[in-house]
Amino acid sequence: MLKVYGFSRVNKFARGNTRDLRVLWALEEMGLPYEIIGIDHPNHDLDRPEFRAKNPFGQLPVIDDDGVIVTESGAILLYLARKSGKLIPKDLAGEAQVLRWSVAALSSVEVPVLTMWFVGISGGKGEKPHDALKAWSDMRLGQLDGWLANRTFVATDDFTVADILMTHVLSAGSTDKALLEPHEHVRDYLARCMDRPAWKRTLDAYLARVEPG
């Protein structure tokens, strides 16, 4: 059975925002069976040699699919989508759009908003680098808002793994919610995706299982 390495205990701020949720949400949407291998972050489970042998960066999520080890949430979701044939189109042109927007979520959008958050909590809020990152983030969200003006989902007419990645990037605690306020289409898109029953089941199960450390 597919093994998903995910948090069993994590610090209070990160609880409910961790990237293993992306994988768990995708599996819930796909209806695939899996087993969760709990990782205790405050107990330094990520630093243990047996885990570093799976991911040298010491990060979650990780999956073990009968000996196939995949790390990085984007790579895992695309792997699962291609294997299952779910949450990704079967034609090459449609698949290309999912690849395109999965990468965009993790690079064009996540990089500026996550870096802005990191600089802010590191004492740089109000300084020029933070202001520059905010301007970059505002620009990207404005561009995304225009793209979503007449679209239900980001990559195709149907919900795909690209939507899971984009939604989690935009809804995580590391994204300043004030950035979203001017962008009506982005906010409507987030509400639409996060209203899916599979996401609600995933988050409820996660919060019942994962302890704050």
N, CA and C atoms as a LAMMPS dump frame, in Angstrom:
ITEM: TIMESTEP
0
ITEM: NUMBER OF ATOMS
639
ITEM: BOX BOUNDS ff ff ff
-5.0000000000000000e+02 5.0000000000000000e+02
-5.0000000000000000e+02 5.0000000000000000e+02
-5.0000000000000000e+02 5.0000000000000000e+02
ITEM: ATOMS id mol type element x y z
1 1 1 N 0.838 -1.204 0
2 1 2 C 0 0 0
3 1 3 C 0.876 1.258 0
4 2 1 N 0.376 2.29 -0.642
5 2 2 C 1.069 3.568 -0.679
6 2 3 C 1.269 4.099 0.734
7 3 1 N 2.489 4.51 1.031
8 3 2 C 2.8 5.096 2.328
9 3 3 C 3.015 6.599 2.157
10 4 1 N 2.356 7.365 3.004
11 4 2 C 2.515 8.82 3.003
12 4 3 C 3.174 9.22 4.316
13 5 1 N 4.344 9.803 4.223
14 5 2 C 5.022 10.321 5.405
15 5 3 C 4.486 11.73 5.654
16 6 1 N 3.764 11.875 6.766
17 6 2 C 3.16 13.153 7.109
18 6 3 C 3.311 13.426 8.593
19 7 1 N 3.001 14.622 8.998
20 7 2 C 3.195 15.009 10.394
21 7 3 C 2.209 14.313 11.326
22 8 1 N 2.728 13.902 12.488
23 8 2 C 1.871 13.478 13.592
24 8 3 C 1.881 14.525 14.699
25 9 1 N 2.968 15.328 14.738
26 9 2 C 3.069 16.444 15.679
27 9 3 C 3.923 17.525 15.03
28 10 1 N 3.478 18.775 15.157
29 10 2 C 4.182 19.877 14.509
30 10 3 C 3.908 21.13 15.329
31 11 1 N 4.738 22.161 15.161
32 11 2 C 4.544 23.363 15.964
33 11 3 C 3.19 24.009 15.672
34 12 1 N 2.714 24.769 16.644
35 12 2 C 1.338 25.274 16.614
36 12 3 C 1.055 26.097 15.367
37 13 1 N 1.984 26.974 14.959
38 13 2 C 1.735 27.82 13.791
39 13 3 C 1.583 26.985 12.522
40 14 1 N 2.411 25.97 12.372
41 14 2 C 2.412 25.185 11.137
42 14 3 C 1.231 24.224 11.041
43 15 1 N 0.665 23.853 12.175
44 15 2 C -0.436 22.879 12.177
45 15 3 C -1.601 23.407 11.333
46 16 1 N -2.012 22.613 10.367
47 16 2 C -3.068 23.011 9.445
48 16 3 C -2.575 23.692 8.195
49 17 1 N -1.253 23.919 8.114
50 17 2 C -0.668 24.603 6.954
51 17 3 C 0.396 23.775 6.244
52 18 1 N 0.73 22.616 6.753
53 18 2 C 1.875 21.858 6.244
54 18 3 C 1.584 21.24 4.872
55 19 1 N 2.643 21.005 4.142
56 19 2 C 2.486 20.611 2.743
57 19 3 C 2.062 19.157 2.545
58 20 1 N 2.136 18.351 3.596
59 20 2 C 1.582 17.006 3.452
60 20 3 C 0.083 17.054 3.203
61 21 1 N -0.568 18.155 3.598
62 21 2 C -1.997 18.316 3.324
63 21 3 C -2.301 18.294 1.83
64 22 1 N -1.366 18.768 1.016
65 22 2 C -1.575 18.76 -0.437
66 22 3 C -1.717 17.326 -0.947
67 23 1 N -0.868 16.456 -0.431
68 23 2 C -0.898 15.06 -0.856
69 23 3 C -2.152 14.364 -0.329
70 24 1 N -2.459 14.604 0.936
71 24 2 C -3.632 13.97 1.536
72 24 3 C -4.915 14.423 0.84
73 25 1 N -4.99 15.695 0.478
74 25 2 C -6.158 16.203 -0.253
75 25 3 C -6.277 15.515 -1.613
76 26 1 N -5.168 15.416 -2.327
77 26 2 C -5.195 14.766 -3.638
78 26 3 C -5.652 13.317 -3.531
79 27 1 N -5.139 12.606 -2.543
80 27 2 C -5.526 11.198 -2.368
81 27 3 C -6.997 11.065 -2.016
82 28 1 N -7.513 12.01 -1.234
83 28 2 C -8.94 11.996 -0.896
84 28 3 C -9.788 12.246 -2.134
85 29 1 N -9.366 13.177 -2.967
86 29 2 C -10.082 13.447 -4.227
87 29 3 C -10.033 12.239 -5.155
88 30 1 N -8.889 11.565 -5.18
89 30 2 C -8.697 10.428 -6.087
90 30 3 C -9.334 9.148 -5.566
91 31 1 N -9.594 9.09 -4.269
92 31 2 C -10.166 7.883 -3.684
93 31 3 C -9.188 6.725 -3.626
94 32 1 N -7.891 7.039 -3.445
95 32 2 C -6.865 5.997 -3.41
96 32 3 C -6.558 5.595 -1.972
97 33 1 N -6.318 4.306 -1.721
98 33 2 C -5.959 3.868 -0.362
99 33 3 C -4.505 4.23 -0.041
100 34 1 N -4.256 4.507 1.223
101 34 2 C -2.898 4.843 1.637
102 34 3 C -2.767 4.645 3.137
103 35 1 N -1.52 4.616 3.569
104 35 2 C -1.19 4.497 4.991
105 35 3 C -0.341 5.703 5.372
106 36 1 N -0.657 6.329 6.501
107 36 2 C 0.11 7.481 6.964
108 36 3 C 1.191 7.025 7.938
109 37 1 N 2.417 7.426 7.657
110 37 2 C 3.532 7.203 8.573
111 37 3 C 3.761 8.522 9.305
112 38 1 N 3.432 8.544 10.591
113 38 2 C 3.489 9.789 11.344
114 38 3 C 4.901 10.225 11.689
115 39 1 N 5.177 11.503 11.489
116 39 2 C 6.481 12.094 11.775
117 39 3 C 6.307 13.162 12.854
118 40 1 N 7.078 13.036 13.914
119 40 2 C 7.028 13.98 15.027
120 40 3 C 8.116 15.027 14.815
121 41 1 N 7.717 16.2 14.364
122 41 2 C 8.696 17.24 14.048
123 41 3 C 9.443 17.754 15.281
124 42 1 N 8.755 18.094 16.393
125 42 2 C 9.507 18.557 17.572
126 42 3 C 10.465 17.504 18.133
127 43 1 N 10.199 16.24 17.837
128 43 2 C 11.075 15.162 18.302
129 43 3 C 12.236 14.907 17.342
130 44 1 N 12.354 15.741 16.305
131 44 2 C 13.457 15.682 15.332
132 44 3 C 13.439 14.398 14.492
133 45 1 N 12.261 13.868 14.236
134 45 2 C 12.164 12.685 13.37
135 45 3 C 12.711 12.959 11.971
136 46 1 N 12.58 14.197 11.511
137 46 2 C 13.045 14.54 10.165
138 46 3 C 14.57 14.508 10.048
139 47 1 N 15.25 14.54 11.183
140 47 2 C 16.713 14.542 11.176
141 47 3 C 17.313 13.144 11.281
142 48 1 N 16.479 12.153 11.463
143 48 2 C 16.993 10.796 11.649
144 48 3 C 17.565 10.253 10.337
145 49 1 N 18.639 9.486 10.403
146 49 2 C 19.278 8.982 9.181
147 49 3 C 18.33 8.202 8.282
148 50 1 N 17.431 7.417 8.884
149 50 2 C 16.52 6.615 8.054
150 50 3 C 15.562 7.493 7.253
151 51 1 N 15.208 8.67 7.814
152 51 2 C 14.361 9.57 7.035
153 51 3 C 15.189 10.332 6.008
154 52 1 N 16.38 10.793 6.38
155 52 2 C 17.231 11.521 5.433
156 52 3 C 17.622 10.653 4.239
157 53 1 N 17.59 9.329 4.417
158 53 2 C 17.86 8.441 3.283
159 53 3 C 16.744 8.535 2.24
160 54 1 N 15.55 8.925 2.687
161 54 2 C 14.429 9.102 1.761
162 54 3 C 14.412 10.517 1.191
163 55 1 N 14.691 11.505 2.03
164 55 2 C 14.73 12.891 1.574
165 55 3 C 15.901 13.602 2.246
166 56 1 N 16.968 13.843 1.53
167 56 2 C 18.155 14.456 2.129
168 56 3 C 17.899 15.86 2.667
169 57 1 N 16.816 16.52 2.194
170 57 2 C 16.498 17.857 2.679
171 57 3 C 15.756 17.823 4.019
172 58 1 N 15.335 16.641 4.451
173 58 2 C 14.639 16.536 5.724
174 58 3 C 13.309 17.254 5.737
175 59 1 N 12.536 17.09 4.664
176 59 2 C 11.255 17.786 4.53
177 59 3 C 10.14 16.791 4.226
178 60 1 N 8.937 17.188 4.594
179 60 2 C 7.731 16.469 4.217
180 60 3 C 6.971 17.312 3.195
181 61 1 N 6.169 16.624 2.347
182 61 2 C 5.795 15.215 2.35
183 61 3 C 6.774 14.334 1.573
184 62 1 N 6.645 13.038 1.856
185 62 2 C 7.351 11.99 1.118
186 62 3 C 6.351 10.863 0.922
187 63 1 N 6.391 10.216 -0.24
188 63 2 C 5.604 8.995 -0.423
189 63 3 C 6.529 7.843 -0.793
190 64 1 N 6.1 6.661 -0.417
191 64 2 C 6.772 5.418 -0.794
192 64 3 C 5.713 4.544 -1.448
193 65 1 N 5.771 4.451 -2.753
194 65 2 C 4.792 3.685 -3.521
195 65 3 C 5.425 2.373 -3.957
196 66 1 N 5.377 1.393 -3.054
197 66 2 C 5.994 0.087 -3.324
198 66 3 C 7.445 0.233 -3.754
199 67 1 N 8.181 1.052 -3.022
200 67 2 C 9.605 1.227 -3.286
201 67 3 C 9.952 2.426 -4.142
202 68 1 N 8.953 3.064 -4.757
203 68 2 C 9.194 4.292 -5.517
204 68 3 C 9.067 5.454 -4.546
205 69 1 N 10.181 6.11 -4.242
206 69 2 C 10.198 7.234 -3.316
207 69 3 C 10.075 8.532 -4.097
208 70 1 N 9.088 9.33 -3.73
209 70 2 C 8.909 10.638 -4.372
210 70 3 C 8.805 11.693 -3.278
211 71 1 N 9.549 12.783 -3.446
212 71 2 C 9.492 13.923 -2.537
213 71 3 C 9.039 15.145 -3.325
214 72 1 N 8.838 16.263 -2.618
215 72 2 C 8.358 17.529 -3.175
216 72 3 C 6.874 17.399 -3.536
217 73 1 N 6.059 18.247 -2.925
218 73 2 C 4.609 18.106 -3.061
219 73 3 C 4.131 18.175 -4.506
220 74 1 N 4.704 19.068 -5.291
221 74 2 C 4.299 19.159 -6.688
222 74 3 C 4.596 17.889 -7.459
223 75 1 N 5.802 17.357 -7.267
224 75 2 C 6.179 16.118 -7.953
225 75 3 C 5.288 14.962 -7.517
226 76 1 N 4.963 14.909 -6.231
227 76 2 C 4.119 13.823 -5.729
228 76 3 C 2.729 13.902 -6.35
229 77 1 N 2.14 15.092 -6.38
230 77 2 C 0.793 15.209 -6.933
231 77 3 C 0.752 14.855 -8.418
232 78 1 N 1.754 15.302 -9.159
233 78 2 C 1.789 14.97 -10.584
234 78 3 C 2.017 13.475 -10.793
235 79 1 N 2.847 12.858 -9.962
236 79 2 C 3.066 11.412 -10.036
237 79 3 C 1.758 10.659 -9.773
238 80 1 N 1.07 11.036 -8.718
239 80 2 C -0.179 10.349 -8.369
240 80 3 C -1.248 10.559 -9.436
241 81 1 N -1.303 11.763 -9.991
242 81 2 C -2.285 12.041 -11.035
243 81 3 C -2.022 11.197 -12.28
244 82 1 N -0.775 11.117 -12.69
245 82 2 C -0.45 10.327 -13.88
246 82 3 C -0.664 8.839 -13.631
247 83 1 N -0.347 8.384 -12.429
248 83 2 C -0.522 6.966 -12.126
249 83 3 C -1.998 6.584 -12.078
250 84 1 N -2.81 7.427 -11.453
251 84 2 C -4.231 7.109 -11.266
252 84 3 C -5.09 7.513 -12.452
253 85 1 N -4.603 8.463 -13.247
254 85 2 C -5.423 8.992 -14.332
255 85 3 C -6.486 9.95 -13.832
256 86 1 N -6.345 10.432 -12.608
257 86 2 C -7.338 11.337 -12.015
258 86 3 C -6.709 12.69 -11.717
259 87 1 N -7.549 13.723 -11.778
260 87 2 C -7.14 15.107 -11.532
261 87 3 C -6.095 15.602 -12.529
262 88 1 N -6.098 14.996 -13.709
263 88 2 C -5.227 15.445 -14.793
264 88 3 C -5.839 14.956 -16.109
265 89 1 N -5.846 15.797 -17.155
266 89 2 C -6.41 15.344 -18.433
267 89 3 C -5.6 14.198 -19.031
268 90 1 N -6.241 13.43 -19.873
269 90 2 C -5.563 12.297 -20.508
270 90 3 C -4.851 12.698 -21.791
271 91 1 N -5.193 13.865 -22.353
272 91 2 C -4.526 14.302 -23.584
273 91 3 C -3.3 15.137 -23.237
274 92 1 N -2.328 15.131 -24.126
275 92 2 C -1.055 15.807 -23.873
276 92 3 C -1.229 17.31 -23.69
277 93 1 N -2.099 17.918 -24.5
278 93 2 C -2.292 19.363 -24.402
279 93 3 C -2.89 19.741 -23.043
280 94 1 N -3.867 18.957 -22.581
281 94 2 C -4.468 19.224 -21.28
282 94 3 C -3.488 18.987 -20.15
283 95 1 N -2.702 17.917 -20.265
284 95 2 C -1.691 17.629 -19.248
285 95 3 C -0.677 18.765 -19.171
286 96 1 N -0.337 19.332 -20.316
287 96 2 C 0.629 20.433 -20.337
288 96 3 C 0.123 21.629 -19.543
289 97 1 N -1.18 21.887 -19.603
290 97 2 C -1.73 23.007 -18.836
291 97 3 C -1.654 22.745 -17.335
292 98 1 N -1.863 21.501 -16.922
293 98 2 C -1.744 21.161 -15.508
294 98 3 C -0.294 21.281 -15.054
295 99 1 N 0.636 20.81 -15.868
296 99 2 C 2.056 20.966 -15.546
297 99 3 C 2.413 22.448 -15.434
298 100 1 N 1.943 23.217 -16.399
299 100 2 C 2.219 24.654 -16.437
300 100 3 C 1.769 25.347 -15.163
301 101 1 N 0.541 25.097 -14.74
302 101 2 C 0.001 25.808 -13.592
303 101 3 C 0.439 25.215 -12.262
304 102 1 N 0.842 23.969 -12.259
305 102 2 C 1.446 23.406 -11.047
306 102 3 C 2.78 24.08 -10.774
307 103 1 N 3.578 24.216 -11.815
308 103 2 C 4.872 24.891 -11.669
309 103 3 C 4.666 26.369 -11.326
310 104 1 N 3.68 27.008 -11.939
311 104 2 C 3.406 28.414 -11.651
312 104 3 C 3.027 28.613 -10.182
313 105 1 N 2.227 27.71 -9.646
314 105 2 C 1.826 27.832 -8.245
315 105 3 C 3.037 27.79 -7.326
316 106 1 N 3.993 26.905 -7.638
317 106 2 C 5.137 26.685 -6.762
318 106 3 C 6.32 27.604 -7.041
319 107 1 N 6.251 28.351 -8.122
320 107 2 C 7.365 29.253 -8.443
321 107 3 C 6.879 30.685 -8.587
322 108 1 N 6.078 30.977 -9.58
323 108 2 C 5.662 32.356 -9.837
324 108 3 C 4.853 32.95 -8.688
325 109 1 N 4.072 32.105 -7.988
326 109 2 C 3.219 32.625 -6.909
327 109 3 C 3.825 32.365 -5.534
328 110 1 N 4.211 31.126 -5.252
329 110 2 C 4.667 30.807 -3.903
330 110 3 C 5.983 31.497 -3.542
331 111 1 N 6.879 31.613 -4.487
332 111 2 C 8.196 32.196 -4.166
333 111 3 C 8.074 33.606 -3.594
334 112 1 N 7.374 34.545 -4.249
335 112 2 C 7.314 35.882 -3.652
336 112 3 C 6.525 35.943 -2.348
337 113 1 N 5.355 35.238 -2.27
338 113 2 C 4.55 35.375 -1.05
339 113 3 C 5.205 34.677 0.14
340 114 1 N 5.867 33.543 -0.108
341 114 2 C 6.528 32.841 0.982
342 114 3 C 7.783 33.596 1.436
343 115 1 N 8.532 34.142 0.487
344 115 2 C 9.731 34.9 0.832
345 115 3 C 9.366 36.166 1.595
346 116 1 N 8.281 36.805 1.188
347 116 2 C 7.801 37.989 1.901
348 116 3 C 7.475 37.652 3.35
349 117 1 N 6.806 36.536 3.564
350 117 2 C 6.469 36.099 4.931
351 117 3 C 7.74 35.834 5.735
352 118 1 N 8.7 35.152 5.13
353 118 2 C 9.926 34.799 5.848
354 118 3 C 10.711 36.047 6.233
355 119 1 N 10.83 36.984 5.312
356 119 2 C 11.537 38.233 5.608
357 119 3 C 10.803 38.999 6.709
358 120 1 N 9.481 38.983 6.662
359 120 2 C 8.685 39.68 7.664
360 120 3 C 8.877 39.133 9.059
361 121 1 N 8.841 37.802 9.202
362 121 2 C 8.988 37.213 10.543
363 121 3 C 10.44 37.249 11.019
364 122 1 N 11.353 37.538 10.085
365 122 2 C 12.778 37.628 10.448
366 122 3 C 13.184 39.039 10.836
367 123 1 N 12.215 39.931 10.957
368 123 2 C 12.495 41.286 11.404
369 123 3 C 12.625 42.298 10.297
370 124 1 N 12.311 41.896 9.056
371 124 2 C 12.495 42.813 7.936
372 124 3 C 11.256 43.563 7.518
373 125 1 N 10.156 43.411 8.252
374 125 2 C 8.922 44.083 7.854
375 125 3 C 9.108 45.589 7.896
376 126 1 N 8.676 46.256 6.813
377 126 2 C 8.836 47.7 6.718
378 126 3 C 10.134 48.134 6.075
379 127 1 N 11.05 47.181 5.885
380 127 2 C 12.326 47.496 5.229
381 127 3 C 12.168 47.371 3.711
382 128 1 N 13.137 47.878 2.969
383 128 2 C 13.044 47.888 1.503
384 128 3 C 12.889 46.492 0.897
385 129 1 N 13.635 45.48 1.365
386 129 2 C 13.441 44.147 0.778
387 129 3 C 12.015 43.63 0.954
388 130 1 N 11.433 43.866 2.12
389 130 2 C 10.058 43.423 2.369
390 130 3 C 9.083 44.179 1.47
391 131 1 N 9.284 45.475 1.325
392 131 2 C 8.421 46.266 0.449
393 131 3 C 8.522 45.793 -0.995
394 132 1 N 9.734 45.444 -1.423
395 132 2 C 9.924 44.957 -2.788
396 132 3 C 9.224 43.616 -2.989
397 133 1 N 9.301 42.76 -1.986
398 133 2 C 8.624 41.466 -2.07
399 133 3 C 7.107 41.622 -2.082
400 134 1 N 6.607 42.593 -1.341
401 134 2 C 5.163 42.857 -1.352
402 134 3 C 4.719 43.329 -2.728
403 135 1 N 5.504 44.206 -3.332
404 135 2 C 5.172 44.686 -4.678
405 135 3 C 5.183 43.535 -5.68
406 136 1 N 6.156 42.639 -5.552
407 136 2 C 6.246 41.466 -6.426
408 136 3 C 5.026 40.568 -6.214
409 137 1 N 4.68 40.329 -4.952
410 137 2 C 3.522 39.488 -4.638
411 137 3 C 2.234 40.103 -5.166
412 138 1 N 2.065 41.413 -4.973
413 138 2 C 0.871 42.107 -5.473
414 138 3 C 0.763 41.98 -6.993
415 139 1 N 1.885 42.114 -7.663
416 139 2 C 1.873 42.002 -9.121
417 139 3 C 1.422 40.607 -9.555
418 140 1 N 2.001 39.578 -8.948
419 140 2 C 1.66 38.209 -9.33
420 140 3 C 0.192 37.891 -9.035
421 141 1 N -0.308 38.335 -7.882
422 141 2 C -1.703 38.062 -7.539
423 141 3 C -2.65 38.834 -8.452
424 142 1 N -2.26 40.029 -8.849
425 142 2 C -3.066 40.778 -9.809
426 142 3 C -3.133 40.083 -11.153
427 143 1 N -2.01 39.546 -11.589
428 143 2 C -1.983 38.81 -12.851
429 143 3 C -2.821 37.531 -12.76
430 144 1 N -2.716 36.838 -11.621
431 144 2 C -3.523 35.633 -11.422
432 144 3 C -5.008 35.979 -11.374
433 145 1 N -5.342 37.102 -10.743
434 145 2 C -6.74 37.528 -10.661
435 145 3 C -7.329 37.738 -12.057
436 146 1 N -6.557 38.351 -12.935
437 146 2 C -7.022 38.54 -14.304
438 146 3 C -7.236 37.219 -15.022
439 147 1 N -6.336 36.271 -14.794
440 147 2 C -6.462 34.952 -15.423
441 147 3 C -7.726 34.235 -14.961
442 148 1 N -8.075 34.413 -13.701
443 148 2 C -9.214 33.696 -13.123
444 148 3 C -10.555 34.399 -13.349
445 149 1 N -10.543 35.544 -14.002
446 149 2 C -11.763 36.34 -14.144
447 149 3 C -12.906 35.555 -14.783
448 150 1 N -12.611 34.738 -15.753
449 150 2 C -13.666 33.989 -16.46
450 150 3 C -13.413 32.488 -16.416
451 151 1 N -12.728 32.042 -15.345
452 151 2 C -12.409 30.622 -15.22
453 151 3 C -12.884 30.089 -13.876
454 152 1 N -13.333 28.84 -13.906
455 152 2 C -13.717 28.179 -12.661
456 152 3 C -12.482 27.638 -11.95
457 153 1 N -11.587 27.021 -12.724
458 153 2 C -10.362 26.454 -12.175
459 153 3 C -9.167 26.989 -12.96
460 154 1 N -7.965 26.777 -12.434
461 154 2 C -6.821 27.515 -12.956
462 154 3 C -6.228 26.947 -14.243
463 155 1 N -6.275 25.621 -14.412
464 155 2 C -5.576 25.018 -15.553
465 155 3 C -6.514 24.547 -16.658
466 156 1 N -7.631 23.929 -16.28
467 156 2 C -8.59 23.393 -17.245
468 156 3 C -9.994 23.699 -16.734
469 157 1 N -10.998 23.223 -17.458
470 157 2 C -12.382 23.421 -17.012
471 157 3 C -12.711 22.571 -15.789
472 158 1 N -11.894 21.557 -15.53
473 158 2 C -12.12 20.658 -14.403
474 158 3 C -11.089 20.898 -13.301
475 159 1 N -11.432 20.511 -12.086
476 159 2 C -10.524 20.588 -10.949
477 159 3 C -9.37 19.606 -11.148
478 160 1 N -8.134 20.062 -10.94
479 160 2 C -6.954 19.232 -11.147
480 160 3 C -5.978 19.413 -9.989
481 161 1 N -4.882 18.665 -10.045
482 161 2 C -3.863 18.817 -9.004
483 161 3 C -3.267 20.222 -8.996
484 162 1 N -3.31 20.924 -10.127
485 162 2 C -2.822 22.306 -10.148
486 162 3 C -3.645 23.183 -9.21
487 163 1 N -4.941 22.898 -9.103
488 163 2 C -5.796 23.669 -8.199
489 163 3 C -5.473 23.364 -6.745
490 164 1 N -5.136 22.131 -6.44
491 164 2 C -4.733 21.805 -5.069
492 164 3 C -3.487 22.594 -4.689
493 165 1 N -2.516 22.607 -5.565
494 165 2 C -1.272 23.323 -5.275
495 165 3 C -1.505 24.824 -5.159
496 166 1 N -2.234 25.399 -6.109
497 166 2 C -2.471 26.844 -6.082
498 166 3 C -3.287 27.23 -4.856
499 167 1 N -4.304 26.447 -4.54
500 167 2 C -5.148 26.757 -3.386
501 167 3 C -4.359 26.695 -2.092
502 168 1 N -3.52 25.677 -1.937
503 168 2 C -2.782 25.558 -0.695
504 168 3 C -1.736 26.658 -0.558
505 169 1 N -1.102 27.022 -1.651
506 169 2 C -0.153 28.137 -1.605
507 169 3 C -0.85 29.414 -1.123
508 170 1 N -2.026 29.695 -1.665
509 170 2 C -2.712 30.947 -1.377
510 170 3 C -3.426 30.952 -0.032
511 171 1 N -3.737 29.783 0.502
512 171 2 C -4.51 29.723 1.744
513 171 3 C -3.655 29.422 2.972
514 172 1 N -2.401 29.064 2.773
515 172 2 C -1.538 28.691 3.897
516 172 3 C -1.267 29.899 4.794
517 173 1 N -0.897 29.61 6.019
518 173 2 C -0.627 30.671 6.98
519 173 3 C 0.531 31.566 6.597
520 174 1 N 1.386 31.109 5.698
521 174 2 C 2.528 31.91 5.256
522 174 3 C 2.158 32.908 4.165
523 175 1 N 0.901 32.914 3.719
524 175 2 C 0.446 33.915 2.753
525 175 3 C -0.334 34.983 3.505
526 176 1 N 0.142 36.209 3.444
527 176 2 C -0.519 37.334 4.109
528 176 3 C -1.904 37.52 3.49
529 177 1 N -2.938 37.345 4.29
530 177 2 C -4.305 37.418 3.769
531 177 3 C -4.638 38.805 3.236
532 178 1 N -3.938 39.835 3.724
533 178 2 C -4.173 41.182 3.207
534 178 3 C -3.817 41.28 1.719
535 179 1 N -2.913 40.41 1.262
536 179 2 C -2.546 40.412 -0.16
537 179 3 C -3.724 40.029 -1.044
538 180 1 N -4.64 39.218 -0.51
539 180 2 C -5.746 38.7 -1.307
540 180 3 C -6.909 39.678 -1.411
541 181 1 N -6.978 40.639 -0.495
542 181 2 C -8.151 41.509 -0.401
543 181 3 C -8.501 42.219 -1.715
544 182 1 N -7.532 42.761 -2.465
545 182 2 C -7.907 43.483 -3.689
546 182 3 C -8.318 42.566 -4.847
547 183 1 N -8.208 41.267 -4.676
548 183 2 C -8.322 40.358 -5.819
549 183 3 C -9.549 39.447 -5.677
550 184 1 N -10.661 39.959 -6.145
551 184 2 C -11.951 39.285 -5.979
552 184 3 C -11.972 37.903 -6.623
553 185 1 N -11.41 37.792 -7.814
554 185 2 C -11.467 36.516 -8.524
555 185 3 C -10.604 35.465 -7.839
556 186 1 N -9.479 35.878 -7.277
557 186 2 C -8.637 34.951 -6.517
558 186 3 C -9.382 34.487 -5.27
559 187 1 N -10.025 35.408 -4.572
560 187 2 C -10.751 35.03 -3.358
561 187 3 C -11.93 34.102 -3.663
562 188 1 N -12.643 34.385 -4.756
563 188 2 C -13.753 33.5 -5.145
564 188 3 C -13.241 32.112 -5.525
565 189 1 N -12.117 32.091 -6.218
566 189 2 C -11.498 30.818 -6.608
567 189 3 C -11.122 30.003 -5.378
568 190 1 N -10.486 30.649 -4.409
569 190 2 C -10.113 29.952 -3.183
570 190 3 C -11.33 29.392 -2.464
571 191 1 N -12.36 30.195 -2.342
572 191 2 C -13.575 29.739 -1.667
573 191 3 C -14.179 28.541 -2.386
574 192 1 N -14.174 28.586 -3.698
575 192 2 C -14.738 27.497 -4.502
576 192 3 C -13.962 26.204 -4.277
577 193 1 N -12.644 26.287 -4.303
578 193 2 C -11.82 25.08 -4.137
579 193 3 C -11.889 24.54 -2.708
580 194 1 N -11.879 25.448 -1.742
581 194 2 C -11.863 25.014 -0.35
582 194 3 C -13.233 24.571 0.154
583 195 1 N -14.242 24.764 -0.668
584 195 2 C -15.58 24.286 -0.328
585 195 3 C -15.791 22.839 -0.765
586 196 1 N -14.802 22.261 -1.407
587 196 2 C -14.938 20.88 -1.877
588 196 3 C -14.981 19.927 -0.677
589 197 1 N -15.894 18.956 -0.697
590 197 2 C -16.008 18.019 0.424
591 197 3 C -14.712 17.269 0.722
592 198 1 N -13.937 16.939 -0.306
593 198 2 C -12.695 16.193 -0.086
594 198 3 C -11.703 17.017 0.732
595 199 1 N -11.65 18.332 0.495
596 199 2 C -10.754 19.181 1.278
597 199 3 C -11.221 19.237 2.731
598 200 1 N -12.503 19.389 2.942
599 200 2 C -13.028 19.47 4.312
600 200 3 C -12.764 18.172 5.074
601 201 1 N -12.954 17.042 4.417
602 201 2 C -12.664 15.751 5.072
603 201 3 C -11.179 15.634 5.391
604 202 1 N -10.354 16.063 4.451
605 202 2 C -8.899 15.982 4.644
606 202 3 C -8.452 16.824 5.829
607 203 1 N -8.914 18.062 5.888
608 203 2 C -8.499 18.962 6.967
609 203 3 C -9.022 18.472 8.314
610 204 1 N -10.266 18.008 8.354
611 204 2 C -10.835 17.514 9.616
612 204 3 C -10.019 16.321 10.146
613 205 1 N -9.685 15.393 9.254
614 205 2 C -8.921 14.21 9.657
615 205 3 C -7.52 14.604 10.115
616 206 1 N -6.917 15.547 9.428
617 206 2 C -5.583 16.043 9.773
618 206 3 C -5.602 16.658 11.18
619 207 1 N -6.542 17.546 11.432
620 207 2 C -6.59 18.231 12.722
621 207 3 C -6.904 17.272 13.867
622 208 1 N -7.639 16.197 13.568
623 208 2 C -7.926 15.208 14.594
624 208 3 C -6.707 14.353 14.896
625 209 1 N -5.813 14.228 13.928
626 209 2 C -4.657 13.331 14.067
627 209 3 C -3.382 14.049 14.482
628 210 1 N -3.139 15.225 13.955
629 210 2 C -1.864 15.923 14.138
630 210 3 C -1.931 16.776 15.407
631 211 1 N -1.002 16.544 16.298
632 211 2 C -0.96 17.263 17.571
633 211 3 C -0.084 18.517 17.45
634 212 1 N -0.46 19.588 18.154
635 212 2 C 0.433 20.762 18.2
636 212 3 C 1.604 20.48 19.137
637 213 1 N 2.803 20.838 18.686
638 213 2 C 3.976 20.559 19.503
639 213 3 C 4.599 21.807 20.098
